[in-house]
Amino acid sequence: MVIAACHRIILILAALVLLVGCSDGSRDGEAASDAVPIESADASLISDAPTRDDRQTAYRVRLETDRGLNEGGGWAGPINTPATVTADQPFRLRFEVEAGDSNHARAFSLQYRREGGDWRALMAEDFPYPTKVVEGSPGATDSPADSGWSVVEGSADFQRLPGPALAIRAGDRAFRAWVETDIEWTPSELALGLRLPTGSAAPLGVLFEDFDNASLSAIELLPPERVRVVRIGDAGRQTLAEASVDIPTDRWLELTIELSETSGTAALNDEVLLDWPRSASASGRPRLGIELPAGAAVHLDHWVLETDASTPPVSIVSSPAFAHGAATVDLLASSPLPFTSGSGLSLRTQTPPWTVQRQQGEWSVPIVIRRFADQAVMNEDGDCFEFRLVDEQGQPIRSESTATVVLDVPAGHLGGTFVETPMRLGPWQSETGSLYFIMEPSETWNRPMMVKSEDSGQSWREVDPEGRPNTGDLEGLATAFADGRIHVLHQITDRVLYHVFDTTPEIDAWVTRDELVATPPAPPTQVADLVVRSDGSIVAVYGAGDTLQYAVRATNERWQTTPIPASPDVVLSGPSLALGGDDLVHLAYTRSDGQLRYRPIDSSNELGESALVADDLGTTEEDVGALLPLATIDGRQTVVALYRDRDGYLAERRSSDGTRWRGDRVLADWRIVQNAVDSDQVGADLAAMGDTLHLLFIEADSGRLFYSAGKGGAWGMPELLVDEGTVQWVRGRILGQSNGLPVYGLVYDGGSNGGSGRNRFLAIPLQAPPR
């Protein structure tokens, strides 16, 4: 009842904000938000002096972004009416603009401000997964020009090949062509799929830099064994770097070029060919193209342009319903002037040119307001956001009413990014009843962030942001809770680290950060788990090349590491630990030959003999994470291992002595997802309360999330928890409530595809086990 009353109060406050508009001052925390370096237009172009020529006459907010550009319905309210929008849920703004007397080509951009703060340029960054990639296939159509290629010199014969691929043979003089796109950003990585004809000795130039057509840069492949970087200009060809490497013919290859402010690197099929120095003052515009001498030939099958993305608090996103530049019709019907189509924007910051005089048009823009952004910037429930159009000089368009929305953060919404390849994550419950969960703010700013809820999971915010660990990239991560402390094991590619967060009320902060555990060889998949014994010592396990290592840390002592033996023809991975009676540590792990194995680690930290638990696991790379978190029952005397078999079904094995394992099928008609995104891991979670097992799983074909309880090998009918979206991660713990009844508290990713904004909390009242 208290939660419902609080929610009603929030709705009333939001309604008041809509009536009075945005405040003139800043909310608490606004200064921190303004301090965040966000890519924006030149500050000199952001002005409050309106342009005299044009006028924005109407706006309207549409919540249903999957509707067609020019369909009716799906609106949040009437024209020129502020609306409530949901955090991490895209919406669309539609503007109506009247053109003035000047008959010139107009192009509009957008700015926004939060809580009456400074106006900022609205950038284009996608959601939920931030990516800036453009791909093409040269042979996708009969005409190379239709595939995005622009011939700038010479001529050539073109022939479509299967694939689709394209064969190009230069005519009687040198041939040169560029890939042409309408991207607004600058690529930092360029890739081209190519094949040189058998026995070819003619050089192939892959162009990657354009100095305003005054000169060019290229990677020259000179079969059979030379490659060089050249600058091509009026003075001829200047060699910047060269190397002797094998250049095969009659084989498909991918040439990748990575460019930074200080260097360039070229690789062929992921093998580095050479690198060279690069400076901002001597760099041109990155572009992708090809150059062939007269009569030379090459086959092409794909090209890729890519650069780093970001996750700002607010951004323009791609539209699932229309292509960028699609023409609009007169939906708002506020202006009496004749209508000339505007357009829809999709992952672009600027509209296509619009050349009219004394006419009106409309523009539709898909936008998202995120809960968490880069630098862990957080937008608050009830925040007021305003949007305005500006012209090419950054001058605001005069407006009848400013487009305004108020942010709603739904109950249970965390946002942010789920960590990659997790074992146990919580949410953990402190002695005061507060909940804690570790995650990342965004895919593009992936530092560890501890978020806390003081209202049973209804609302969440970061705790101790100043003290968060420095090491990001949470590739393999596990947590354990003991004596009010959350212990974190964190494996990245070349290191294993340890952090601690103390939940006691007088501390409530990070107390250990970035402590080095080990520097093992990089494993194929980063994995981690740990347990805390009753004496405070810690046992951790993680990937180490093709095997595993375990490490022990006695109280206030250094880590002692031990390799886990493995035969050279298998890869060990997917480990899980559980604490048994008398502080015996149970370790189970997968092998690449389809086996699930078990070893105990005794109180003297000795590793026991290996025992076969099962041999029906999958053998592909993604099957290494087929094991769920281990559980113990019968007063911690029996260990239970659930895993996904090679056919996609869950199976259970349990043992009280570690050597004899008896098994049962689990929910035999339900297939479970494996490697839904970013991890080689089964989409399921397991927790025990007494002798009852509580299971969460993601159905393989639908992405729906289910819950079931089991005891003695019998399982109840699965209960559907999440039907919308596609669930991709889930982790949970048994929690207590103020009424004394337990719940299974869980956090799931409702379909971010490895991005951000889809983390949500649920609490399941625990049902009785089947009889």
C-alpha positions in Angstrom: 0.0 0.0 0.0 2.9 2.4 0.8 4.5 1.8 -2.6 1.2 2.4 -4.4 0.6 5.6 -2.5 4.2 6.8 -3.3 3.5 6.1 -7.0 0.4 8.2 -7.0 2.3 11.1 -5.4 4.9 10.9 -8.2 2.1 10.9 -10.8 0.5 14.0 -9.2 3.9 15.8 -9.1 4.5 14.9 -12.8 1.2 16.3 -13.7 2.0 19.6 -11.9 5.2 19.8 -13.9 3.3 19.4 -17.1 1.0 22.2 -16.1 3.6 24.8 -15.2 6.4 23.7 -17.6 10.1 23.2 -16.8 11.7 25.0 -13.9 14.1 27.8 -14.5 16.7 26.4 -12.1 18.6 23.1 -12.0 17.8 20.0 -10.0 20.3 18.6 -7.5 22.9 16.8 -9.5 22.5 19.0 -12.6 26.0 20.5 -12.2 27.4 17.0 -12.4 25.5 16.3 -15.5 26.6 19.5 -17.2 30.2 18.6 -16.4 30.1 15.5 -18.5 32.0 15.8 -21.8 29.4 15.1 -24.4 30.1 15.4 -28.1 28.3 18.5 -29.3 28.3 21.2 -31.9 30.6 24.2 -31.7 29.5 26.2 -28.6 29.4 29.3 -30.7 26.6 27.9 -32.8 24.3 27.4 -29.7 22.5 30.7 -29.3 19.3 31.9 -27.8 18.7 34.5 -30.5 15.9 33.2 -32.8 16.1 33.2 -36.5 13.7 35.7 -38.0 12.7 33.7 -41.1 11.0 30.5 -40.0 8.6 29.5 -37.3 7.8 26.2 -35.5 4.0 26.2 -35.3 3.3 22.8 -33.6 4.7 19.7 -32.1 3.3 16.4 -30.9 4.7 13.4 -29.0 4.1 9.9 -30.3 4.8 7.0 -27.9 4.3 4.1 -30.3 7.5 4.3 -32.3 6.7 1.2 -34.4 3.9 3.0 -36.2 4.5 4.1 -39.7 5.9 7.6 -40.3 2.6 8.9 -41.6 0.1 6.7 -39.7 -2.3 8.2 -37.2 -2.6 7.1 -33.6 -0.1 6.3 -30.9 0.1 9.9 -29.7 0.8 10.8 -26.0 -1.6 13.7 -26.1 -2.9 16.6 -28.2 -0.9 19.0 -30.3 1.4 21.4 -28.4 0.8 19.4 -25.1 3.7 18.2 -22.9 3.8 14.5 -22.4 5.2 11.9 -20.1 7.7 9.5 -21.6 9.4 6.5 -20.1 13.1 6.2 -19.4 14.9 3.9 -21.8 11.9 3.8 -24.1 12.2 5.6 -27.4 9.4 8.1 -28.4 9.0 10.3 -31.4 8.7 14.1 -31.6 6.9 15.5 -34.7 7.4 19.2 -35.5 5.5 21.4 -37.9 7.5 24.4 -39.3 6.4 27.3 -41.5 9.0 28.6 -43.9 9.4 32.4 -44.1 9.9 34.6 -47.2 13.4 33.5 -47.9 13.6 30.8 -50.6 16.7 28.9 -49.6 17.6 25.3 -48.7 16.9 24.8 -45.0 18.3 22.1 -42.8 17.3 21.7 -39.2 19.0 20.2 -36.2 17.8 19.7 -32.6 18.9 20.9 -29.2 17.6 19.9 -25.8 17.9 21.0 -22.2 17.2 19.3 -18.9 15.5 21.1 -16.0 16.0 24.5 -17.5 19.8 24.0 -17.9 22.0 24.9 -20.8 20.9 24.0 -24.4 22.9 21.1 -25.8 23.1 19.7 -29.3 21.1 16.5 -29.7 23.4 13.8 -31.1 22.6 10.6 -32.9 23.5 7.5 -30.9 21.5 4.4 -31.2 19.6 2.4 -28.6 19.6 -0.1 -26.9 22.9 -1.2 -28.5 25.1 1.8 -29.4 26.7 1.2 -32.7 28.0 3.2 -35.6 28.5 0.6 -38.4 27.7 0.8 -42.1 28.0 -2.3 -44.2 27.7 -2.9 -47.9 28.0 -5.6 -50.6 29.5 -4.4 -53.9 27.6 -7.1 -55.8 24.2 -6.6 -54.2 22.8 -5.0 -57.4 23.6 -5.0 -61.1 25.0 -1.5 -60.9 28.0 -0.8 -58.7 26.7 2.8 -58.2 23.6 1.4 -56.7 25.7 -0.5 -54.2 27.3 2.7 -52.9 30.4 2.9 -55.2 31.4 6.1 -57.0 33.9 5.8 -59.9 36.2 8.9 -59.9 38.8 7.8 -62.4 39.1 5.4 -65.4 36.6 2.7 -66.3 36.2 -1.0 -65.6 34.3 -4.1 -66.5 31.9 -5.3 -63.8 30.6 -8.8 -63.3 28.4 -10.1 -60.6 29.6 -13.2 -58.8 27.8 -15.6 -56.4 27.6 -14.4 -52.9 26.8 -11.7 -53.9 30.3 -10.5 -54.9 31.6 -8.3 -57.7 34.5 -8.9 -60.2 36.1 -5.6 -61.3 38.7 -5.5 -64.1 40.2 -2.1 -65.0 40.2 -0.8 -68.5 43.1 0.6 -70.5 44.0 3.0 -67.8 44.1 3.1 -64.0 40.8 2.8 -62.2 39.8 4.4 -58.9 36.5 4.3 -57.0 35.2 5.3 -53.5 32.5 3.8 -51.3 29.9 6.6 -50.9 27.6 6.8 -47.9 25.6 9.6 -46.1 27.0 8.9 -42.7 27.6 12.0 -40.5 30.4 10.5 -38.4 34.0 9.8 -39.2 35.0 6.1 -39.5 38.0 4.9 -37.5 37.9 1.4 -38.8 37.5 0.4 -42.5 37.3 -3.2 -43.8 37.1 -4.6 -47.3 36.5 -8.2 -48.3 38.6 -9.1 -51.4 40.1 -11.8 -53.5 43.0 -11.5 -55.9 42.8 -13.6 -59.1 45.1 -16.7 -59.2 48.6 -15.8 -60.1 47.9 -12.0 -59.8 51.1 -9.9 -59.6 49.4 -6.5 -60.1 49.1 -4.3 -57.1 45.8 -3.6 -55.5 45.4 -0.2 -53.7 42.9 0.0 -50.9 42.3 3.7 -50.4 41.6 4.9 -46.8 42.3 8.6 -46.6 41.3 11.6 -48.8 43.0 14.9 -48.5 40.3 16.9 -50.2 41.2 15.2 -53.5 44.7 16.8 -53.4 46.2 13.6 -52.3 45.2 10.1 -51.1 46.5 7.4 -48.8 46.4 3.7 -49.6 47.4 0.3 -48.5 49.0 -1.4 -51.5 48.9 -5.2 -51.6 51.7 -6.4 -54.0 51.5 -10.2 -54.4 53.2 -12.5 -53.6 54.9 -11.0 -50.5 54.9 -7.2 -50.1 52.6 -4.6 -48.6 53.1 -0.9 -48.2 51.4 2.3 -47.1 51.7 5.1 -49.6 50.7 8.7 -50.0 49.5 9.5 -53.5 49.8 13.1 -54.7 51.2 15.4 -57.4 54.7 14.4 -56.4 53.9 10.7 -57.1 53.9 8.0 -54.4 55.6 8.4 -51.1 56.1 5.2 -49.1 55.2 5.7 -45.4 55.7 2.0 -44.3 56.2 -1.4 -45.8 56.6 -5.0 -44.9 57.2 -8.5 -46.3 54.2 -10.7 -45.8 52.4 -13.5 -47.7 49.7 -12.1 -50.0 47.7 -15.1 -51.1 45.7 -15.2 -54.3 42.4 -17.0 -55.2 41.4 -16.7 -51.5 38.9 -14.5 -49.8 40.6 -12.1 -47.5 39.5 -9.2 -45.2 41.7 -6.2 -45.1 41.1 -4.1 -41.9 42.5 -0.6 -41.4 42.3 1.0 -38.0 43.0 4.7 -37.6 43.7 6.7 -34.4 45.0 10.2 -33.9 48.6 8.8 -33.5 48.8 5.7 -35.7 47.3 3.5 -38.3 47.3 -0.3 -38.4 46.5 -2.7 -41.3 45.6 -6.3 -40.7 44.8 -9.2 -43.1 42.4 -11.8 -41.8 43.1 -10.4 -38.2 46.9 -10.8 -38.7 48.6 -7.4 -38.4 50.5 -6.5 -41.5 52.1 -3.2 -40.5 51.5 0.1 -38.7 52.6 3.6 -39.2 52.6 7.0 -37.4 49.8 9.4 -37.9 49.1 12.9 -36.7 46.0 15.1 -36.7 47.8 17.8 -38.6 48.8 15.4 -41.4 45.7 13.3 -41.6 42.9 13.4 -44.2 39.3 12.3 -44.2 39.0 8.6 -43.7 37.2 7.0 -46.7 37.2 3.6 -48.3 38.0 3.0 -51.9 40.0 0.9 -54.4 42.7 1.6 -57.0 43.7 -0.8 -59.8 46.4 -0.3 -62.5 45.3 -0.7 -66.1 44.1 -4.3 -66.9 44.3 -5.4 -63.2 41.4 -7.3 -61.5 40.0 -7.9 -58.1 36.9 -9.5 -56.6 35.0 -7.8 -53.8 32.3 -9.2 -51.5 31.8 -6.7 -48.6 32.9 -3.5 -47.0 32.4 -2.1 -43.5 32.8 1.4 -42.0 32.8 1.7 -38.2 33.7 4.0 -35.4 33.3 4.2 -31.6 29.8 5.0 -30.3 28.7 6.7 -27.1 25.8 6.7 -24.8 24.6 10.2 -24.0 21.7 11.0 -21.6 19.5 11.9 -24.6 19.9 11.1 -28.2 18.3 10.6 -31.6 18.0 6.9 -32.4 17.3 4.8 -35.4 13.7 4.3 -36.4 12.2 0.8 -36.8 9.4 2.2 -38.9 10.9 4.4 -41.6 14.2 5.1 -43.4 16.0 8.3 -42.9 14.7 11.0 -45.3 11.3 9.4 -45.8 8.8 12.0 -46.8 6.1 13.2 -44.4 2.5 14.1 -44.9 0.4 16.8 -43.2 -0.6 15.1 -39.9 -0.4 18.0 -37.4 -2.6 20.3 -39.6 -2.0 23.4 -37.5 -0.6 25.8 -40.1 -2.9 27.0 -42.9 0.0 27.4 -45.4 0.4 24.9 -48.3 2.2 21.7 -47.3 5.5 20.6 -48.7 6.9 17.3 -47.3 9.5 17.4 -44.7 11.1 14.1 -43.6 11.8 11.6 -40.9 15.2 11.4 -39.2 16.7 8.1 -38.4 20.1 8.1 -36.5 20.9 11.5 -38.1 21.3 14.9 -36.5 20.3 17.0 -39.4 17.3 17.0 -41.8 17.8 16.7 -45.5 17.6 20.2 -47.3 14.1 21.7 -47.6 13.8 24.5 -50.2 10.5 26.3 -49.9 9.0 29.7 -49.4 5.8 30.5 -47.4 5.0 26.9 -47.0 4.9 24.4 -44.1 6.3 20.9 -43.6 6.7 18.3 -40.8 9.7 16.4 -39.4 9.6 13.3 -37.1 12.5 12.4 -34.8 12.9 9.2 -32.8 14.5 10.1 -29.4 15.4 8.2 -26.2 16.1 9.5 -22.7 18.2 7.1 -20.8 18.3 6.4 -17.0 22.1 5.9 -17.1 24.5 7.3 -19.6 28.3 7.5 -20.1 30.2 8.7 -17.0 27.3 7.1 -14.9 25.2 10.3 -15.5 21.7 9.6 -14.2 18.4 11.2 -15.4 15.8 11.4 -12.6 12.2 10.5 -12.4 10.2 13.7 -13.0 12.9 15.4 -14.9 11.6 17.9 -17.5 13.2 18.0 -21.0 12.7 20.6 -23.6 13.5 20.3 -27.3 13.9 23.0 -30.0 14.9 23.2 -33.7 17.9 25.2 -34.8 19.0 26.2 -38.3 22.3 25.6 -40.0 24.0 28.5 -38.0 22.7 27.0 -34.7 20.1 29.8 -34.3 16.8 28.5 -32.8 13.7 28.5 -34.8 11.0 30.7 -33.4 8.4 28.6 -31.6 4.7 28.9 -30.7 5.4 26.4 -27.9 8.5 24.5 -26.8 8.3 20.7 -27.2 8.3 19.4 -23.6 8.3 15.9 -22.0 8.6 14.7 -18.4 10.5 11.5 -17.6 8.9 8.6 -15.9 11.2 5.9 -14.4 8.9 2.9 -13.8 8.9 1.0 -10.6 11.6 -1.7 -10.7 13.5 -0.1 -13.6 17.3 -0.1 -13.2 18.5 0.7 -16.8 22.2 0.4 -17.3 24.0 -2.6 -18.7 24.1 -6.2 -17.5 27.7 -7.4 -16.8 29.0 -10.0 -19.3 29.3 -13.7 -18.4 28.0 -13.4 -14.8 27.9 -16.0 -12.1 26.1 -14.9 -8.9 25.3 -11.1 -8.9 22.6 -10.8 -6.3 20.6 -8.7 -5.7 22.1 -8.9 -2.2 20.2 -7.8 0.9 21.8 -5.9 3.7 21.0 -6.1 7.4 18.7 -3.0 7.0 16.8 -4.6 4.1 18.3 -2.6 1.3 19.1 -4.3 -1.9 22.3 -4.0 -3.9 23.2 -5.0 -7.5 26.3 -4.5 -9.5 26.1 -3.5 -13.2 27.6 -1.0 -15.7 26.2 2.4 -16.6 26.4 1.8 -20.3 28.0 -0.4 -23.0 30.4 2.4 -23.9 31.4 3.4 -20.4 31.6 0.1 -18.6 32.9 0.8 -15.1 31.5 -1.3 -12.2 28.6 0.5 -10.5 26.8 -0.6 -7.3 23.2 0.4 -7.3 21.0 0.3 -4.3 17.3 0.2 -3.5 15.8 1.2 -0.2 12.2 0.5 -1.2 12.2 -3.3 -2.0 13.4 -2.9 -5.5 11.0 -0.2 -6.7 13.7 2.5 -7.3 17.5 2.3 -7.7 20.4 4.6 -7.7 24.2 4.4 -7.6 26.0 4.3 -4.2 29.5 5.8 -3.7 30.1 6.9 -7.3 33.4 8.6 -6.3 34.7 5.3 -4.9 33.8 2.9 -7.7 36.6 0.6 -9.0 38.8 2.0 -11.8 38.9 -1.1 -14.0 36.0 -1.4 -16.5 35.1 -4.0 -19.0 33.2 -6.5 -16.8 33.8 -9.5 -19.0 33.5 -12.3 -16.4 32.2 -11.3 -12.9 30.8 -12.9 -9.8 29.9 -11.7 -6.3 29.5 -13.3 -2.9 27.9 -11.8 0.3 29.3 -12.3 3.8 29.1 -10.2 7.0 27.6 -7.2 5.2 30.2 -7.2 2.5 29.8 -7.8 -1.2 32.9 -9.5 -2.6 33.5 -9.1 -6.3 35.7 -11.2 -8.6 36.3 -9.6 -11.9 38.2 -11.2 -14.9 39.2 -9.1 -17.9 41.3 -10.3 -20.8 44.7 -10.3 -19.0 44.0 -9.8 -15.3 41.8 -11.0 -12.5 40.8 -8.4 -9.9 39.0 -8.2 -6.6 36.8 -5.5 -5.2 34.7 -5.2 -2.0 31.6 -3.1 -1.2 30.6 -2.7 2.5 26.8 -2.4 3.0 26.9 -1.6 6.6 25.0 1.6 7.3 28.0 3.6 8.7 30.1 2.7 5.6 27.9 1.9 2.5 30.8 2.3 0.1 33.6 0.6 -1.8 36.4 -0.4 0.6 38.6 -2.5 -1.7 39.2 -1.6 -5.4 41.2 -3.2 -8.2 43.2 -5.6 -6.0 45.2 -7.8 -8.3 44.5 -11.6 -7.9 46.4 -13.0 -10.9 47.6 -12.4 -14.4 46.7 -15.6 -16.2 46.9 -16.3 -19.9 43.8 -14.9 -21.7 41.0 -17.6 -21.8 38.7 -18.0 -24.7 35.8 -16.9 -22.5 36.3 -14.8 -19.3 34.7 -16.6 -16.3 34.7 -16.1 -12.6 33.2 -17.3 -9.3 34.1 -17.0 -5.6 32.9 -18.1 -2.1 33.7 -16.7 1.3 34.4 -19.3 4.1 33.2 -18.9 7.7 36.7 -17.8 8.7 36.7 -15.0 6.2 39.1 -16.7 3.7 38.1 -16.4 0.0 38.3 -19.1 -2.7 38.1 -17.9 -6.3 38.2 -19.6 -9.7 38.7 -18.0 -13.1 39.9 -18.8 -16.6 43.6 -19.2 -17.4 44.2 -20.0 -21.1 42.7 -23.3 -21.9 42.3 -24.3 -18.3 41.2 -22.8 -14.9 43.0 -21.6 -11.9 41.8 -21.3 -8.3 43.1 -18.7 -5.9 42.8 -18.5 -2.1 43.1 -15.4 0.1 43.3 -15.9 3.8 42.2 -12.9 5.9 44.4 -9.9 5.1 46.9 -12.1 3.2 48.0 -12.3 -0.4 46.4 -14.5 -3.0 47.8 -17.9 -3.6 47.1 -19.3 -7.0 46.9 -23.0 -8.2 46.3 -24.3 -11.7 43.6 -27.0 -12.2 45.1 -29.9 -14.2 43.7 -30.5 -17.7 44.6 -32.7 -20.6 46.0 -30.7 -23.5 43.1 -31.6 -25.9 40.3 -30.0 -23.9 39.4 -26.5 -22.7 38.1 -26.1 -19.1 35.6 -23.3 -18.5 32.2 -22.3 -17.1 33.2 -22.9 -13.4 30.9 -22.5 -10.4 31.6 -22.7 -6.7 29.4 -23.5 -3.7 30.2 -23.6 0.0 29.3 -26.9 1.7 29.4 -28.2 5.2 32.6 -27.7 7.2 33.7 -25.0 4.7 34.3 -27.6 2.0 34.3 -25.8 -1.4 32.5 -27.5 -4.2 33.8 -26.8 -7.7 32.1 -27.8 -10.9 33.2 -26.9 -14.5 32.6 -27.7 -18.1 35.0 -29.3 -20.6 35.0 -28.7 -24.4 34.5 -32.4 -25.0 31.0 -32.2 -23.5 31.8 -33.3 -19.9 30.8 -31.7 -16.6 33.4 -32.4 -13.9 33.5 -31.9 -10.2 36.4 -31.4 -7.7 36.4 -30.5 -4.0 38.7 -28.0 -2.4 39.2 -28.9 1.3 39.8 -26.7 4.3 43.6 -26.9 3.7 43.0 -25.6 0.1 44.0 -28.9 -1.5 42.3 -29.8 -4.8 40.5 -33.2 -4.7 40.2 -35.8 -7.4 38.2 -35.1 -10.5 34.8 -36.8 -10.8 32.6 -37.1 -13.8 29.2 -35.5 -13.3 27.7 -35.7 -16.8 28.9 -36.2 -20.4 26.0 -35.0 -22.4 26.8 -31.3 -22.6 27.3 -29.5 -26.0 30.8 -29.2 -27.5 30.7 -25.9 -29.3 32.4 -22.8 -28.0 29.2 -21.3 -26.7 28.5 -24.4 -24.6 31.3 -23.8 -22.2 28.8 -21.8 -20.0 26.2 -24.5 -19.8 26.4 -24.8 -16.0 24.0 -22.8 -13.7 25.2 -21.5 -10.3 25.8 -24.5 -8.0 23.4 -24.9 -5.0 23.5 -26.9 -1.8 20.6 -28.6 0.1 20.3 -31.0 3.1 22.0 -28.6 5.4 24.7 -27.9 2.8 25.6 -31.6 2.7 24.3 -32.2 -0.9 25.5 -30.3 -3.9 23.2 -29.8 -6.8 24.4 -29.1 -10.4 21.9 -28.0 -13.1 23.2 -27.7 -16.7 21.9 -27.4 -20.2 22.5 -30.5 -22.3 23.5 -30.6 -25.9 19.9 -30.7 -27.0 19.0 -27.6 -25.1 17.2 -29.1 -22.1 18.0 -28.8 -18.4 19.3 -31.7 -16.5 20.0 -32.1 -12.8 22.8 -34.0 -11.0 23.2 -34.2 -7.2 25.7 -35.8 -4.9 26.4 -36.0 -1.2 29.9 -37.4 -1.5 31.2 -35.8 -4.7 31.9 -39.1 -6.4 28.4 -40.7 -7.0 26.1 -38.4 -9.0 22.4 -39.3 -9.6 20.4 -37.4 -12.2 17.0 -36.3 -13.3 15.6 -34.4 -16.2 14.3 -31.0 -15.4 11.2 -29.8 -17.2 11.7 -32.2 -20.0 9.6 -30.3 -22.6 11.3 -26.9 -22.1 14.3 -25.9 -24.2 16.6 -23.2 -22.6 18.5 -20.4 -24.5 22.3 -20.6 -24.7 24.4 -17.6 -25.5 21.5 -15.2 -25.9 24.0 -12.4 -26.2 27.7 -11.6 -25.4 28.6 -14.7 -23.2 28.6 -18.4 -24.1 26.3 -18.9 -21.2 23.0 -20.6 -20.4 20.0 -18.3 -19.8 19.0 -19.6 -16.4 19.5 -19.1 -12.6 19.3 -21.3 -9.6 18.9 -20.6 -5.9 18.1 -22.9 -2.9 16.0 -22.3 0.2 16.1 -25.2 2.5 15.7 -28.3 0.4 13.7 -26.5 -2.3 15.3 -25.4 -5.5 14.1 -22.2 -7.3 14.8 -21.9 -11.0 14.6 -19.1 -13.5 15.0 -19.8 -17.2 14.7 -18.2 -20.6 12.8 -20.2 -23.2 15.0 -20.8 -26.2 12.5 -20.0 -29.0 10.6 -17.2 -27.5 12.9 -15.3 -25.1 10.2 -15.4 -22.4 11.3 -15.7 -18.8 9.8 -18.5 -16.6 10.0 -19.6 -12.9 9.6 -23.0 -11.4 10.3 -24.6 -8.0 11.6 -28.2 -7.5 12.1 -30.6 -4.7 13.4 -34.2 -4.8 13.6 -34.2 -8.6 10.0 -33.1 -9.1 9.3 -29.6 -10.6 6.2 -27.5 -10.6 4.6 -26.2 -13.8 6.7 -23.1 -15.0 5.1 -19.8 -14.3 5.5 -17.1 -17.0 7.1 -14.0 -15.6 8.1 -11.8 -18.6 6.3 -12.2 -21.9 7.2 -9.0 -23.8 10.6 -8.4 -25.4 13.4 -10.9 -25.5 15.0 -11.7 -22.1 18.7 -12.2 -22.4 20.2 -12.3 -18.9 18.8 -13.2 -15.5 20.3 -13.4 -12.0 18.6 -13.5 -8.6 18.7 -14.4 -4.9 16.3 -15.4 -2.1 15.3 -12.3 -0.2 13.3 -11.4 2.8 10.5 -8.9 3.0 9.2 -6.7 5.8 6.2 -9.0 6.3 8.6 -11.9 6.9 7.8 -13.8 3.7 10.6 -14.7 1.3 10.7 -13.7 -2.3 13.0 -14.7 -5.2 14.4 -11.2 -6.2 15.8 -11.0 -9.6 17.2 -8.6 -12.2 16.8 -9.4 -15.9 17.9 -7.8 -19.1 14.7 -7.5 -21.2 16.4 -7.3 -24.6 19.3 -4.8 -24.8 21.3 -7.1 -27.2 24.4 -6.3 -25.1 23.6 -2.6 -24.9 21.8 -0.8 -22.1 18.5 0.4 -20.7 16.7 -3.0 -20.2 17.7 -4.0 -16.7 14.6 -4.5 -14.5 13.8 -5.9 -11.1 11.1 -8.4 -10.1 10.2 -10.1 -6.8 8.5 -13.5 -7.0 6.6 -14.6 -3.9 7.9 -18.1 -3.4 5.4 -20.8 -4.1 5.3 -24.1 -2.3 7.3 -26.9 -4.0 5.4 -29.7 -5.8 4.1 -32.6 -3.8 
